[in-house]
Amino acid sequence: MLRIDLHLHSNFSHDGQNSLQELIQRASECGLDRIGLTDHNVVEGALELARIAPELAIVGEEAKTLEGEIIGLFITDRVAPFMTPEDALDVIHEMGGLTYVPHPLDRHRAHFRPERVVQLADRIDIIETYNPWCDAAANAAATRLAADLGKVAATGSDSHSVRELGRSWMEIDEYSDAFDFLQKLRSARHVVMSSSGGGRRA
């Protein structure tokens, strides 16, 4: 089984604290086999991580749209910020990537109205149902929404420093490509070691 975290940040994000080398070291300490580096509106850090640690990296980006935020995973280039959600989701799919909606109903951060998630459902692959920076009600609502829409659920640490990495992860079988990854993620084991208490994160 692979231990993975699909939502985390480095100092390539405006609010990330740690270098790529520090992330690599901490991932090893935590026993993480794959990390999706999803810096805000930039992909350069994730591409560099894939170059220096190809077995560890899943190239990603957390892009701000005109509404909520969207993560692209297994992407090959930047997703420009401030597009419509439809355009951003389509760009990710055109790159062969997977679309992931983080903290979809968290009132403290850029998020989508529930009805917009329903409207965008055909373009969404994964919905984050546990984020340690969200309060319990927001995570519970996201879990219900993902189940109602039949979407793959994800647990993401949303870590902005290495000390936050390793508090939550998922365990999945080995995969061959992005599509196979999505199928394996459906039966992932979600592990939460501790919560950050519903604090606020970007």
Accessible surface in RSA format (square Angstrom, percent):
REM  Atomic radii and reference values for relative SASA: ProtOr
REM  Chains: A
REM  Algorithm: Lee & Richards
REM  Probe-radius: 1.40
REM  Slices: 20
REM RES _ NUM      All-atoms   Total-Side   Main-Chain    Non-polar    All polar
REM                ABS   REL    ABS   REL    ABS   REL    ABS   REL    ABS   REL
RES MET A   1   142.84  74.0  76.33  50.5  66.51 158.4  65.05  55.3  77.79 103.1
RES LEU A   2    22.61  12.6  22.55  16.1   0.06   0.2  22.61  15.9   0.00   0.0
RES ARG A   3    68.54  28.8  68.21  34.8   0.33   0.8   6.34   8.7  62.20  37.7
RES ILE A   4     0.00   0.0   0.00   0.0   0.00   0.0   0.00   0.0   0.00   0.0
RES ASP A   5     0.27   0.2   0.27   0.3   0.00   0.0   0.25   0.6   0.02   0.0
RES LEU A   6     0.03   0.0   0.03   0.0   0.00   0.0   0.03   0.0   0.00   0.0
RES HIS A   7     0.00   0.0   0.00   0.0   0.00   0.0   0.00   0.0   0.00   0.0
RES LEU A   8     0.00   0.0   0.00   0.0   0.00   0.0   0.00   0.0   0.00   0.0
RES HIS A   9     0.70   0.4   0.00   0.0   0.70   1.8   0.00   0.0   0.70   0.8
RES SER A  10     0.00   0.0   0.00   0.0   0.00   0.0   0.00   0.0   0.00   0.0
RES ASN A  11    77.31  53.3  54.96  53.1  22.35  53.8  15.27  36.8  62.03  60.0
RES PHE A  12    85.95  43.0  64.75  40.1  21.20  55.2  70.59  42.8  15.35  43.9
RES SER A  13     4.36   3.7   0.00   0.0   4.36  10.0   0.62   1.3   3.74   5.2
RES HIS A  14   153.70  84.0 105.83  73.6  47.87 122.5  93.87  96.7  59.83  69.6
RES ASP A  15    36.02  25.2  22.56  22.5  13.47  31.8  29.58  69.6   6.44   6.4
RES GLY A  16    13.43  16.6   0.00   N/A  13.43  16.6   0.00   0.0  13.43  30.1
RES GLN A  17    96.27  53.8  67.45  49.3  28.82  68.6  31.95  68.0  64.31  48.8
RES ASN A  18    19.27  13.3  19.13  18.5   0.14   0.3   0.37   0.9  18.90  18.3
RES SER A  19    38.09  32.2  37.49  50.0   0.60   1.4  32.83  69.9   5.26   7.4
RES LEU A  20    14.28   8.0  12.22   8.7   2.06   5.2  12.22   8.6   2.06   5.5
RES GLN A  21   115.31  64.5 111.38  81.4   3.93   9.4  55.45 118.0  59.86  45.4
RES GLU A  22    81.22  46.6  76.99  58.2   4.23  10.1  30.33  58.7  50.89  41.6
RES LEU A  23     1.03   0.6   1.03   0.7   0.00   0.0   1.03   0.7   0.00   0.0
RES ILE A  24    42.33  24.1  41.27  30.7   1.06   2.6  41.27  29.7   1.06   2.9
RES GLN A  25   114.55  64.1 108.58  79.4   5.98  14.2  34.81  74.1  79.74  60.5
RES ARG A  26    70.91  29.8  70.39  35.9   0.53   1.3  10.20  13.9  60.72  36.8
RES ALA A  27     0.52   0.5   0.52   0.8   0.00   0.0   0.52   0.7   0.00   0.0
RES SER A  28    86.41  73.0  61.68  82.3  24.73  57.0  31.53  67.1  54.88  76.9
RES GLU A  29   107.02  61.4  65.57  49.6  41.45  98.7  40.95  79.2  66.06  53.9
RES CYS A  30    19.85  15.0   5.43   6.1  14.42  33.9  12.71  32.2   7.14   7.7
RES GLY A  31    39.28  48.4   0.00   N/A  39.28  48.4  32.47  89.1   6.81  15.3
RES LEU A  32     9.57   5.3   0.03   0.0   9.54  24.0   0.03   0.0   9.54  25.7
RES ASP A  33    55.50  38.9  46.60  46.4   8.90  21.0   7.16  16.8  48.35  48.2
RES ARG A  34    34.78  14.6  34.77  17.7   0.01   0.0   1.90   2.6  32.87  19.9
RES ILE A  35     0.02   0.0   0.00   0.0   0.02   0.0   0.02   0.0   0.00   0.0
RES GLY A  36     0.00   0.0   0.00   N/A   0.00   0.0   0.00   0.0   0.00   0.0
RES LEU A  37     0.16   0.1   0.16   0.1   0.00   0.0   0.16   0.1   0.00   0.0
RES THR A  38     0.00   0.0   0.00   0.0   0.00   0.0   0.00   0.0   0.00   0.0
RES ASP A  39     1.71   1.2   1.45   1.4   0.26   0.6   1.38   3.3   0.32   0.3
RES HIS A  40    12.71   6.9   5.76   4.0   6.96  17.8   2.85   2.9   9.86  11.5
RES ASN A  41    35.85  24.7  35.85  34.6   0.00   0.0   8.89  21.4  26.95  26.1
RES VAL A  42    40.33  26.5  39.93  36.2   0.39   0.9  39.93  34.7   0.39   1.1
RES VAL A  43     3.07   2.0   2.75   2.5   0.32   0.8   3.07   2.7   0.00   0.0
RES GLU A  44    92.64  53.2  88.22  66.7   4.42  10.5  52.03 100.6  40.61  33.2
RES GLY A  45     0.19   0.2   0.00   N/A   0.19   0.2   0.00   0.0   0.19   0.4
RES ALA A  46     2.01   1.9   1.06   1.6   0.96   2.2   1.23   1.7   0.78   2.1
RES LEU A  47    70.77  39.4  63.89  45.7   6.88  17.3  64.36  45.2   6.41  17.3
RES GLU A  48    59.23  34.0  55.72  42.2   3.51   8.4  23.86  46.2  35.37  28.9
RES LEU A  49     0.15   0.1   0.15   0.1   0.00   0.0   0.15   0.1   0.00   0.0
RES ALA A  50    28.84  26.5  23.32  36.0   5.52  12.6  23.32  32.8   5.52  14.6
RES ARG A  51   168.68  70.8 141.12  71.9  27.56  65.6  73.92 101.0  94.76  57.4
RES ILE A  52    60.41  34.4  27.07  20.2  33.34  80.4  32.69  23.5  27.71  75.2
RES ALA A  53    15.39  14.2   9.24  14.3   6.15  14.0  15.39  21.7   0.00   0.0
RES PRO A  54    89.04  64.9  71.09  64.8  17.95  65.2  71.80  59.3  17.24 107.1
RES GLU A  55   134.14  77.0 131.10  99.2   3.04   7.2  66.42 128.5  67.72  55.3
RES LEU A  56    20.72  11.5  19.45  13.9   1.27   3.2  20.35  14.3   0.37   1.0
RES ALA A  57    15.49  14.2   0.38   0.6  15.11  34.4   0.38   0.5  15.11  40.0
RES ILE A  58     4.09   2.3   1.11   0.8   2.99   7.2   3.87   2.8   0.23   0.6
RES VAL A  59    18.85  12.4  16.15  14.6   2.70   6.5  16.19  14.1   2.66   7.2
RES GLY A  60     0.08   0.1   0.00   N/A   0.08   0.1   0.00   0.0   0.08   0.2
RES GLU A  61     0.43   0.2   0.00   0.0   0.43   1.0   0.00   0.0   0.43   0.4
RES GLU A  62     0.65   0.4   0.00   0.0   0.65   1.5   0.00   0.0   0.65   0.5
RES ALA A  63     1.13   1.0   1.13   1.7   0.00   0.0   1.13   1.6   0.00   0.0
RES LYS A  64    73.55  35.9  72.87  44.7   0.68   1.6  50.68  45.6  22.87  24.4
RES THR A  65     3.50   2.5   0.82   0.8   2.68   6.4   0.87   1.2   2.63   4.0
RES LEU A  66   115.95  64.6  84.24  60.3  31.71  79.7  87.23  61.3  28.72  77.3
RES GLU A  67    60.32  34.6  41.94  31.7  18.38  43.8  33.37  64.6  26.95  22.0
RES GLY A  68     0.00   0.0   0.00   N/A   0.00   0.0   0.00   0.0   0.00   0.0
RES GLU A  69    15.98   9.2  14.43  10.9   1.55   3.7   0.44   0.9  15.54  12.7
RES ILE A  70     0.67   0.4   0.57   0.4   0.10   0.2   0.57   0.4   0.10   0.3
RES ILE A  71     0.00   0.0   0.00   0.0   0.00   0.0   0.00   0.0   0.00   0.0
RES GLY A  72     0.41   0.5   0.00   N/A   0.41   0.5   0.00   0.0   0.41   0.9
RES LEU A  73     0.00   0.0   0.00   0.0   0.00   0.0   0.00   0.0   0.00   0.0
RES PHE A  74    45.06  22.5  32.11  19.9  12.95  33.7  38.08  23.1   6.98  20.0
RES ILE A  75     5.16   2.9   0.00   0.0   5.16  12.4   0.00   0.0   5.16  14.0
RES THR A  76    93.12  66.2  75.60  76.6  17.52  41.7  64.29  86.4  28.82  43.6
RES ASP A  77    86.98  60.9  86.91  86.5   0.07   0.2  17.67  41.6  69.31  69.1
RES ARG A  78   103.48  43.4  89.21  45.5  14.28  34.0  28.03  38.3  75.46  45.7
RES VAL A  79     0.63   0.4   0.55   0.5   0.08   0.2   0.63   0.5   0.00   0.0
RES ALA A  80    47.69  43.8  43.46  67.1   4.23   9.6  43.48  61.2   4.21  11.1
RES PRO A  81    30.12  21.9  19.26  17.6  10.86  39.5  19.26  15.9  10.86  67.5
RES PHE A  82   120.25  60.2 105.28  65.2  14.97  39.0 105.28  63.8  14.97  42.8
RES MET A  83    44.02  22.8  37.87  25.1   6.15  14.6  25.26  21.5  18.76  24.9
RES THR A  84    53.08  37.8  52.23  53.0   0.85   2.0  49.83  66.9   3.25   4.9
RES PRO A  85     1.85   1.3   1.85   1.7   0.00   0.0   1.85   1.5   0.00   0.0
RES GLU A  86    47.57  27.3  47.57  36.0   0.00   0.0  22.98  44.5  24.59  20.1
RES ASP A  87    72.96  51.1  71.03  70.7   1.93   4.6   9.95  23.4  63.01  62.8
RES ALA A  88     0.50   0.5   0.50   0.8   0.00   0.0   0.50   0.7   0.00   0.0
RES LEU A  89     0.00   0.0   0.00   0.0   0.00   0.0   0.00   0.0   0.00   0.0
RES ASP A  90    46.86  32.8  45.41  45.2   1.45   3.4  15.55  36.6  31.30  31.2
RES VAL A  91    43.60  28.7  43.49  39.4   0.11   0.3  43.49  37.8   0.11   0.3
RES ILE A  92     0.24   0.1   0.24   0.2   0.00   0.0   0.24   0.2   0.00   0.0
RES HIS A  93    68.28  37.3  52.54  36.5  15.74  40.3  40.81  42.1  27.47  32.0
RES GLU A  94   141.62  81.3 102.00  77.2  39.63  94.3  52.26 101.1  89.37  73.0
RES MET A  95    40.90  21.2  19.69  13.0  21.22  50.5  26.92  22.9  13.98  18.5
RES GLY A  96    48.98  60.4   0.00   N/A  48.98  60.4  35.55  97.5  13.44  30.1
RES GLY A  97     4.17   5.1   0.00   N/A   4.17   5.1   0.00   0.0   4.17   9.3
RES LEU A  98    11.51   6.4  11.51   8.2   0.00   0.0  11.51   8.1   0.00   0.0
RES THR A  99     0.00   0.0   0.00   0.0   0.00   0.0   0.00   0.0   0.00   0.0
RES TYR A 100     0.00   0.0   0.00   0.0   0.00   0.0   0.00   0.0   0.00   0.0
RES VAL A 101     1.46   1.0   1.46   1.3   0.00   0.0   1.46   1.3   0.00   0.0
RES PRO A 102     1.94   1.4   0.00   0.0   1.94   7.1   0.00   0.0   1.94  12.1
RES HIS A 103     2.36   1.3   0.06   0.0   2.31   5.9   2.36   2.4   0.00   0.0
RES PRO A 104     1.92   1.4   1.59   1.4   0.33   1.2   1.92   1.6   0.00   0.0
RES LEU A 105    31.55  17.6  16.54  11.8  15.02  37.8  16.95  11.9  14.60  39.3
RES ASP A 106     1.34   0.9   1.01   1.0   0.33   0.8   0.12   0.3   1.22   1.2
RES ARG A 107   176.86  74.3 151.81  77.4  25.04  59.6  61.74  84.4 115.12  69.8
RES HIS A 108    52.66  28.8  20.46  14.2  32.20  82.4  10.55  10.9  42.12  49.0
RES ARG A 109    20.70   8.7   8.08   4.1  12.61  30.0  17.72  24.2   2.98   1.8
RES ALA A 110    27.80  25.6   7.11  11.0  20.69  47.1  19.00  26.8   8.79  23.3
RES HIS A 111    69.31  37.9  52.03  36.2  17.28  44.2  28.32  29.2  40.99  47.7
RES PHE A 112     2.68   1.3   1.65   1.0   1.02   2.7   2.68   1.6   0.00   0.0
RES ARG A 113   128.01  53.7 124.60  63.5   3.41   8.1  60.49  82.7  67.52  40.9
RES PRO A 114    70.64  51.5  70.55  64.3   0.09   0.3  70.64  58.3   0.00   0.0
RES GLU A 115    88.51  50.8  83.22  63.0   5.29  12.6  47.27  91.4  41.24  33.7
RES ARG A 116    26.32  11.1  26.32  13.4   0.00   0.0   8.28  11.3  18.05  10.9
RES VAL A 117     0.26   0.2   0.26   0.2   0.00   0.0   0.26   0.2   0.00   0.0
RES VAL A 118    80.19  52.8  71.06  64.3   9.13  22.0  71.06  61.7   9.13  24.8
RES GLN A 119   114.68  64.1  81.96  59.9  32.73  77.9  39.39  83.8  75.29  57.1
RES LEU A 120     2.70   1.5   2.10   1.5   0.60   1.5   2.70   1.9   0.00   0.0
RES ALA A 121    12.30  11.3  12.30  19.0   0.00   0.0  12.30  17.3   0.00   0.0
RES ASP A 122   144.34 101.1 112.00 111.5  32.34  76.5  34.80  81.9 109.54 109.2
RES ARG A 123    82.89  34.8  81.37  41.5   1.52   3.6  14.89  20.3  68.00  41.2
RES ILE A 124     3.41   1.9   0.82   0.6   2.59   6.2   0.94   0.7   2.47   6.7
RES ASP A 125    26.44  18.5  21.03  20.9   5.41  12.8   3.06   7.2  23.39  23.3
RES ILE A 126     0.00   0.0   0.00   0.0   0.00   0.0   0.00   0.0   0.00   0.0
RES ILE A 127     0.04   0.0   0.04   0.0   0.00   0.0   0.04   0.0   0.00   0.0
RES GLU A 128     2.10   1.2   0.32   0.2   1.77   4.2   0.32   0.6   1.77   1.4
RES THR A 129    12.03   8.6   9.29   9.4   2.75   6.5   1.21   1.6  10.82  16.4
RES TYR A 130    40.05  18.7  40.03  22.8   0.02   0.1  40.01  30.1   0.04   0.0
RES ASN A 131     0.75   0.5   0.67   0.6   0.08   0.2   0.67   1.6   0.08   0.1
RES PRO A 132     3.36   2.4   2.85   2.6   0.51   1.8   3.34   2.8   0.01   0.1
RES TRP A 133    31.00  12.4  30.66  14.8   0.35   0.8  30.11  16.1   0.90   1.5
RES CYS A 134     7.84   5.9   2.47   2.8   5.36  12.6   0.01   0.0   7.83   8.4
RES ASP A 135    48.31  33.8  44.89  44.7   3.42   8.1  31.47  74.1  16.84  16.8
RES ALA A 136    85.35  78.5  69.72 107.6  15.63  35.6  75.32 106.1  10.03  26.6
RES ALA A 137    74.80  68.8  61.67  95.2  13.14  29.9  69.57  98.0   5.23  13.9
RES ALA A 138    13.01  12.0   6.12   9.4   6.89  15.7  11.19  15.8   1.82   4.8
RES ASN A 139    18.25  12.6  17.66  17.1   0.59   1.4  10.47  25.2   7.78   7.5
RES ALA A 140    43.28  39.8  35.60  54.9   7.68  17.5  42.31  59.6   0.96   2.6
RES ALA A 141    24.55  22.6  21.74  33.6   2.81   6.4  22.18  31.2   2.37   6.3
RES ALA A 142     1.69   1.6   1.69   2.6   0.00   0.0   1.69   2.4   0.00   0.0
RES THR A 143    67.39  47.9  66.28  67.2   1.11   2.6  56.46  75.8  10.93  16.5
RES ARG A 144   144.02  60.5 140.52  71.6   3.49   8.3  68.30  93.3  75.72  45.9
RES LEU A 145    19.20  10.7  17.09  12.2   2.11   5.3  18.87  13.3   0.33   0.9
RES ALA A 146     2.46   2.3   2.42   3.7   0.04   0.1   2.43   3.4   0.03   0.1
RES ALA A 147    75.73  69.6  45.93  70.9  29.81  67.8  57.05  80.3  18.68  49.5
RES ASP A 148   120.75  84.6  83.58  83.2  37.16  87.9  26.58  62.6  94.16  93.9
RES LEU A 149    45.44  25.3  22.39  16.0  23.05  57.9  27.31  19.2  18.13  48.8
RES GLY A 150    48.79  60.2   0.00   N/A  48.79  60.2  36.10  99.1  12.69  28.4
RES LYS A 151    47.69  23.3  34.97  21.5  12.73  30.3   7.47   6.7  40.22  42.8
RES VAL A 152     3.94   2.6   0.27   0.2   3.67   8.8   3.94   3.4   0.00   0.0
RES ALA A 153    33.31  30.6  28.18  43.5   5.13  11.7  28.18  39.7   5.13  13.6
RES ALA A 154     0.00   0.0   0.00   0.0   0.00   0.0   0.00   0.0   0.00   0.0
RES THR A 155     2.36   1.7   2.15   2.2   0.21   0.5   0.02   0.0   2.34   3.5
RES GLY A 156     0.36   0.4   0.00   N/A   0.36   0.4   0.36   1.0   0.00   0.0
RES SER A 157     1.37   1.2   0.38   0.5   0.99   2.3   0.38   0.8   0.99   1.4
RES ASP A 158     0.00   0.0   0.00   0.0   0.00   0.0   0.00   0.0   0.00   0.0
RES SER A 159     0.62   0.5   0.62   0.8   0.00   0.0   0.00   0.0   0.62   0.9
RES HIS A 160     0.06   0.0   0.00   0.0   0.06   0.1   0.00   0.0   0.06   0.1
RES SER A 161     4.20   3.5   2.14   2.9   2.06   4.8   3.63   7.7   0.57   0.8
RES VAL A 162    35.40  23.3  35.40  32.0   0.00   0.0  35.40  30.8   0.00   0.0
RES ARG A 163   151.09  63.4 136.47  69.6  14.62  34.8  64.99  88.8  86.10  52.2
RES GLU A 164     8.03   4.6   6.77   5.1   1.26   3.0   4.12   8.0   3.92   3.2
RES LEU A 165     0.53   0.3   0.03   0.0   0.50   1.2   0.03   0.0   0.50   1.3
RES GLY A 166    15.73  19.4   0.00   N/A  15.73  19.4   2.44   6.7  13.28  29.7
RES ARG A 167    70.90  29.8  69.91  35.6   0.98   2.3  15.33  20.9  55.57  33.7
RES SER A 168     0.69   0.6   0.33   0.4   0.36   0.8   0.28   0.6   0.42   0.6
RES TRP A 169    19.43   7.8  19.09   9.2   0.34   0.8  19.43  10.4   0.00   0.0
RES MET A 170     0.00   0.0   0.00   0.0   0.00   0.0   0.00   0.0   0.00   0.0
RES GLU A 171    26.80  15.4  26.80  20.3   0.00   0.0   4.77   9.2  22.03  18.0
RES ILE A 172     1.62   0.9   0.00   0.0   1.62   3.9   1.62   1.2   0.00   0.0
RES ASP A 173    72.18  50.6  69.31  69.0   2.87   6.8  14.69  34.6  57.49  57.3
RES GLU A 174    99.50  57.1  88.92  67.3  10.57  25.2  62.75 121.4  36.74  30.0
RES TYR A 175    34.46  16.1  18.85  10.7  15.61  40.6  16.48  12.4  17.99  22.2
RES SER A 176    96.64  81.7  58.13  77.6  38.51  88.7  52.83 112.5  43.81  61.4
RES ASP A 177    78.38  54.9  69.72  69.4   8.66  20.5  37.53  88.3  40.85  40.7
RES ALA A 178    16.72  15.4  11.87  18.3   4.85  11.0  11.87  16.7   4.85  12.8
RES PHE A 179   140.73  70.4 136.51  84.6   4.22  11.0 137.86  83.6   2.87   8.2
RES ASP A 180    32.88  23.0  32.12  32.0   0.76   1.8   9.54  22.4  23.34  23.3
RES PHE A 181     0.00   0.0   0.00   0.0   0.00   0.0   0.00   0.0   0.00   0.0
RES LEU A 182    17.70   9.9  17.70  12.7   0.00   0.0  17.70  12.4   0.00   0.0
RES GLN A 183    67.96  38.0  58.90  43.0   9.05  21.6  28.69  61.1  39.26  29.8
RES LYS A 184    58.03  28.3  55.36  34.0   2.67   6.4  41.41  37.3  16.62  17.7
RES LEU A 185     1.84   1.0   0.00   0.0   1.84   4.6   0.00   0.0   1.84   5.0
RES ARG A 186   141.17  59.3 106.32  54.2  34.85  83.0  44.61  61.0  96.57  58.5
RES SER A 187    92.62  78.3  62.24  83.1  30.38  70.0  52.47 111.7  40.15  56.3
RES ALA A 188    16.23  14.9   0.00   0.0  16.23  36.9   0.22   0.3  16.01  42.4
RES ARG A 189   141.52  59.4 135.01  68.8   6.51  15.5  54.53  74.5  86.99  52.7
RES HIS A 190    73.88  40.4  46.37  32.2  27.51  70.4  34.17  35.2  39.71  46.2
RES VAL A 191    15.99  10.5  13.08  11.8   2.91   7.0  15.99  13.9   0.00   0.0
RES VAL A 192    69.96  46.0  39.66  35.9  30.30  73.0  39.66  34.5  30.30  82.2
RES MET A 193   127.52  66.0  96.23  63.7  31.29  74.5  84.77  72.1  42.75  56.6
RES SER A 194    52.79  44.6  43.65  58.3   9.14  21.1  44.26  94.2   8.54  12.0
RES SER A 195    69.61  58.8  42.07  56.1  27.54  63.4  31.52  67.1  38.09  53.4
RES SER A 196    29.51  24.9   2.97   4.0  26.54  61.1  10.03  21.4  19.48  27.3
RES GLY A 197    67.51  83.2   0.00   N/A  67.51  83.2  37.51 102.9  30.00  67.2
RES GLY A 198    23.98  29.6   0.00   N/A  23.98  29.6   4.82  13.2  19.16  42.9
RES GLY A 199    25.94  32.0   0.00   N/A  25.94  32.0  25.64  70.4   0.30   0.7
RES ARG A 200   176.14  74.0 151.26  77.1  24.88  59.2  50.87  69.5 125.27  75.9
RES ARG A 201    44.55  18.7  38.04  19.4   6.51  15.5   8.92  12.2  35.63  21.6
RES ALA A 202    45.41  41.7  31.71  48.9  13.70  31.2  40.57  57.1   4.83  12.8
END  Absolute sums over single chains surface
CHAIN  1 A     8314.7       6527.8       1786.9       4398.1       3916.6
END  Absolute sums over all chains
TOTAL          8314.7       6527.8       1786.9       4398.1       3916.6
